[in-house]
Amino acid sequence: MRFKTALVSLLLLCPCALCYGQLRFASVGGEKGYSAMRADYKADLDNGFVLIPKYGYYRMSDKEVDEEGSTSRYGLEVQYELMESLHFLTEVTLQPQAVGYEAILYQGGLAWKPFYYWQGIKNPQLTIKTGQERYRTYVDMNGKDLPQGSFRQNGTSIWSQAEMDIKWLHLQGAWQKVIKYSNRVPNDVTFSWADIPYMTAVLQGYIKDCYAVRVSYPTRLISPYASLARYHYQNRRQMAAAVSAGLHILLWGIEVTGGIEVFEPRRDERRKTYFSFAVEMPL
C-alpha cells in the first residue's frame, strides 16, 4: 500500500514520469513498528533539464495502519545544465501538517562535474547548496498541544557533498550546517523530521551540523559499502553518531541494496537499529 502511494505521488509530481529515467525506492524497518521509506524518480528531458520528484514517509507505531501517526514529505528537484561540467540545482520540499508538525524547505546551488583523471583519481563531483527550512510545531514531546498554540522555527543552512573514485574505491563525503536558527528551542519541543546523509532512517529534532563519509568497493555484481555520520542537535552539545553497512547487488540491470543502520552504536540505552532495503532500476 505504501509503495503504491509513493508511486502515485511521483507520477503526480512529474507528469513526464513515463519518459526515460531512473526510479529508486529505499526503506528501513526497526523496533516497535518503526518504518521509513524514500523514493525518487530522475527524469532526463533531453533539453538540459532534469526533474527529480521525491517522496518520503515514516511512522513510529506498531499498528499496521496508522495514518494519524505517519508523516509524509513531497519534494521536487530541478537540475539545469549550464555547461557540460556545471549544473544549476533548485529544490522545494513540503511536509503537510501531520502528528502536530509541518514544514517547507527550499534550496538552490551548483553541481560541478569536471572530466578529470590523475594518479588513479577520477570522476570527481562537488555539489554545494544553500537554503532555508521553515518549521512549525503544534505539540510538545508528549504529543500534547502547546499552550501558545505553536512554535515556529526558521533555519538557514548550507549543504555540500563531494565524491570521487580513487583506484578501486568510491569515496563520498557530506557536510551540512545550519548557519542560523531564528529561535531557541524550548526543552519540551522537538521536530518530527531530521535527515542524516547516507541514512534512510528519519530522526527527530533540530540538527545543528553534521558530517558524514561513505566508502564503497564497486565490482561488476557485488559492491560492499560502509558509512559513518557524526552530528549535533541544536539544544545538545554532545555529538551523536550513526553507522551503516551493506551490499549493493546488480541483478539484470537492477541494483538491489541490503544493509543495517545503527544510531548511537556505543550507547546501549539510546541505540537504535534499522534494517534497510533499496531498489534502483532504469525505466
Buried (B, 14 or more C-beta within 10 A) or exposed (E): EBEEBBBEBBBEBBEBBEEEBBBBBBBBBBEEBBBBBBBBBBBBBEEEEBBBBBBBBBBBBEEEEEEEBBBBBBBBBBBBBEEEEEBBBBBBBBBEEBBBBBBBBBBEBEBEBEEEEEEEEEBBBBBBBEBBBBBBBBBBEEEEEBEEEBBEBEBBBBBBBBBBBBEEEBBBBBBBBBEEBEBEBBEEBBBBBBBBBBBBBBBBBBBBBBBBBBBBEBEEEEBBBBBBBBBBBBBEEEEBBBBBBBEBEBEEEEBBBEBEBBBBBEEEEEEBBBBBBBBBBEE
